[in-house]
Amino acid sequence: MATLQGMSERAATSFLVLAFAMLWVPLGQHAFLHEHWMKLGTFMAPFLLFVAFNFARNHDLRTDPRFLSLILLVAYIVHQFEEHWIDVFGRTYAFYPYLNDFLSGLTGSERKTEFMSPTSIFVINTSLVWLVGALGIWRGSNHVFAALCMTAIVVVNAVSHVGAGFISGSYNPGLVTGILVFLPLGVAVYVWLLRANLASTGQILASILWGLVAHVIMIAGILAMHQFAWIPEVAYFAVLIAWSCIPAIRFKALSTL
């Protein structure tokens, strides 16, 4: 049994590495993915839910960090539909120009600076979201911090949308799903894991700190690249991916100690 479990773990690791290599390694697919990645996520969501519920066992799914990570990932795919594909006003790809205009206003740029490129949007969403969600599914049963960080990226992102809406006094792409989906689901997941004694208050606070730093890295990196030309784009992407991998190596679930 231990041998089979080890083989399964190695196979899962191999396929996870292969999946993200197929996303990020230049194989001629990037021109397509940079424009259509969020569409792939949308059509992938039903298959993810099918797998989640088809393999569910007779136990409370609210206490399964892997299942919760998958549900959070699907919730984020729904959010990415509004944010990056079609917003509530029917506009397509609306977040890209919105964020550039928003950051131009905050930084006082006299000209329209392209702070966020389609490549940046692609890497940010596949690292800080898809990769973190995948790590939560893969490591969640033993390292609950991965599931907690997926929850954090959901909650912190929702708060950032609400904050941006308050500052601008207007709607921003992703605001509706941030309020209606992210906030209630994120808070519920934290409560479920805490009550099931799978996570401590300290671990939850640490995950929120991770989520806050992730957003700081995201925005600071954009400014460092395009406002000040301090770092190359590839260095920014490497930092994003490295920060996304941290949740998989910290904090075992309390119930496994």
C-alpha positions in Angstrom: 0.0 0.0 0.0 2.8 2.4 0.9 4.5 1.7 -2.4 1.3 2.4 -4.4 0.8 5.6 -2.4 4.3 6.7 -3.3 3.8 5.9 -6.9 0.6 7.9 -6.9 2.3 10.8 -5.3 5.1 10.8 -7.8 2.7 10.5 -10.7 0.6 13.4 -9.4 3.8 15.5 -9.0 4.9 14.7 -12.6 1.6 15.6 -14.1 1.4 18.8 -12.1 4.9 19.8 -13.4 3.9 18.8 -16.9 0.7 20.8 -16.8 2.4 24.1 -15.9 5.3 23.4 -18.2 2.8 23.2 -21.0 1.4 26.6 -19.9 4.7 28.5 -19.4 7.4 26.9 -21.6 7.4 28.5 -25.0 6.0 25.9 -27.4 4.2 28.2 -29.8 1.1 28.4 -27.7 1.6 31.7 -25.9 0.0 33.9 -28.6 -3.2 31.9 -28.2 -3.0 31.5 -24.4 -2.3 35.2 -23.6 -5.7 36.0 -25.3 -7.8 33.0 -24.5 -6.5 31.5 -21.2 -9.6 32.6 -19.2 -11.8 30.8 -21.8 -10.0 27.6 -21.2 -10.6 28.0 -17.5 -14.3 28.6 -18.0 -14.7 25.4 -20.0 -12.5 23.5 -17.6 -14.7 24.3 -14.6 -17.5 21.7 -15.1 -14.9 19.0 -15.6 -13.2 20.0 -12.3 -16.5 19.9 -10.5 -17.3 16.5 -12.0 -14.0 15.1 -10.7 -14.6 16.7 -7.3 -18.0 15.2 -6.7 -17.4 11.9 -8.5 -14.5 11.1 -6.2 -16.2 12.5 -3.1 -16.4 10.0 -0.2 -19.1 9.7 2.5 -17.7 12.5 4.7 -18.2 16.1 5.3 -16.6 17.8 2.3 -16.3 21.0 4.3 -13.5 19.4 6.2 -11.5 18.2 3.1 -8.9 20.8 2.3 -8.4 19.3 -1.2 -12.0 19.5 -2.1 -12.2 23.1 -0.7 -9.2 24.1 -2.8 -10.9 22.7 -5.9 -14.1 24.6 -5.1 -12.1 27.8 -4.5 -10.3 27.3 -7.8 -13.6 26.9 -9.7 -14.9 30.0 -7.9 -11.9 31.9 -9.0 -12.5 30.7 -12.6 -16.0 32.2 -12.4 -14.4 35.4 -11.1 -11.9 35.4 -14.0 -14.8 35.2 -16.4 -16.2 38.5 -15.1 -12.8 40.1 -14.6 -11.0 39.1 -17.8 -13.6 37.9 -20.4 -17.1 39.4 -20.1 -18.0 41.8 -17.3 -21.5 42.6 -16.1 -21.9 45.3 -18.8 -21.0 42.8 -21.5 -17.6 44.3 -22.2 -14.8 41.9 -23.2 -11.3 41.9 -21.8 -12.3 44.9 -19.6 -9.9 44.5 -16.7 -6.8 45.1 -18.8 -7.6 48.7 -19.8 -9.3 49.3 -16.4 -6.2 48.5 -14.4 -3.9 50.5 -16.7 -6.2 53.5 -16.3 -6.5 53.0 -12.5 -2.8 52.7 -11.9 -2.2 55.8 -14.2 -4.5 57.8 -12.0 -2.9 56.6 -8.8 0.7 57.3 -10.0 -0.2 60.6 -11.6 1.1 59.5 -15.0 0.4 62.1 -17.6 0.4 59.6 -20.4 -1.3 56.3 -20.7 1.3 53.8 -19.4 0.8 50.1 -20.1 1.3 48.9 -16.6 -0.2 45.5 -17.2 0.5 43.5 -20.4 -1.6 40.5 -21.6 1.5 38.4 -20.8 1.5 39.7 -17.2 -2.2 39.0 -16.8 -1.7 35.5 -18.0 1.2 34.7 -15.7 -0.3 36.3 -12.6 -3.6 34.4 -13.0 -1.9 31.0 -13.8 0.6 31.3 -10.9 -1.1 33.1 -8.0 -4.4 31.4 -8.8 -4.2 28.2 -10.9 -0.9 27.0 -9.4 -1.9 27.8 -5.8 -5.2 26.1 -6.3 -3.5 23.0 -7.8 -1.0 22.9 -4.9 -4.0 23.1 -2.5 -5.6 20.1 -4.2 -2.3 18.2 -4.3 -0.9 19.0 -0.8 -4.1 19.9 1.1 -4.5 16.7 3.1 -1.0 17.1 4.7 0.0 20.7 4.2 -3.2 22.7 4.9 -1.4 26.0 4.3 -1.8 25.5 0.5 -5.6 25.4 1.0 -5.5 28.4 3.4 -3.4 30.4 0.9 -5.9 29.6 -1.9 -8.6 30.9 0.5 -6.5 34.0 1.2 -6.0 34.9 -2.4 -9.7 34.8 -2.8 -10.5 37.0 0.2 -7.7 39.5 -0.3 -8.6 39.8 -4.0 -12.2 40.5 -3.1 -11.2 43.2 -0.7 -8.9 44.8 -3.3 -11.9 45.0 -5.7 -14.1 46.5 -3.1 -11.3 49.0 -2.2 -10.7 50.0 -5.8 -14.5 50.4 -6.2 -14.6 52.7 -3.2 -11.7 54.8 -4.3 -13.0 55.2 -7.9 -16.7 55.3 -6.9 -17.5 53.0 -9.8 -17.7 49.4 -10.9 -14.6 47.5 -11.7 -14.4 44.1 -13.6 -14.6 41.4 -11.0 -16.4 43.4 -8.3 -19.7 41.5 -8.4 -18.2 38.0 -8.1 -15.7 39.4 -5.5 -18.6 40.5 -3.3 -21.2 37.7 -4.0 -18.8 34.7 -4.4 -15.4 35.4 -2.9 -16.2 37.0 0.4 -18.8 34.6 1.7 -17.0 31.5 0.3 -13.6 32.5 1.6 -14.9 33.3 5.1 -16.9 30.1 5.2 -13.8 28.0 4.2 -11.7 29.6 7.0 -14.5 28.9 9.5 -14.9 25.2 8.4 -11.2 24.5 8.6 -10.9 26.2 11.9 -13.8 24.3 13.5 -12.6 21.0 12.1 -9.3 21.6 13.9 -7.4 21.4 10.6 -6.0 24.9 10.9 -5.1 27.2 13.7 -5.8 30.9 13.9 -2.1 31.6 13.5 -2.0 29.6 10.3 -5.0 31.5 8.9 -3.4 34.9 9.8 -0.2 33.7 8.1 -2.1 32.8 5.0 -3.8 36.2 4.9 -0.3 37.8 5.2 0.9 35.6 2.3 -2.1 36.8 0.3 -1.4 40.4 1.1 2.3 40.0 0.1 1.2 38.3 -3.1 -0.8 41.4 -4.1 2.0 43.7 -3.1 4.4 41.7 -5.2 1.9 41.8 -8.1 1.5 45.5 -8.1 5.0 46.5 -7.1 6.4 44.2 -9.8 4.2 45.9 -12.4 5.4 49.3 -11.4 9.0 48.1 -11.2 8.8 46.8 -14.7 6.8 49.4 -16.6 6.9 52.6 -14.5 10.6 52.5 -13.4 12.1 49.9 -15.7 14.0 48.4 -12.7 13.5 44.7 -13.5 12.9 42.6 -16.6 9.6 40.9 -17.1 11.1 37.4 -16.8 12.4 38.2 -13.3 9.0 39.4 -12.2 7.4 36.2 -13.5 10.0 34.1 -11.6 9.2 35.9 -8.3 5.5 35.3 -8.9 6.0 31.6 -9.5 8.4 31.2 -6.5 5.9 33.0 -4.2 3.1 30.8 -5.5 5.0 27.6 -4.5 5.6 28.6 -0.9 2.2 27.4 0.4 3.0 23.8 -0.5 5.9 23.6 1.9 4.6 25.2 5.1 2.4 24.0 8.0 1.1 20.5 8.3 -2.6 20.1 8.9 -3.3 20.0 12.7 -5.2 16.7 12.4 -2.1 15.0 10.9 0.3 16.1 13.7 
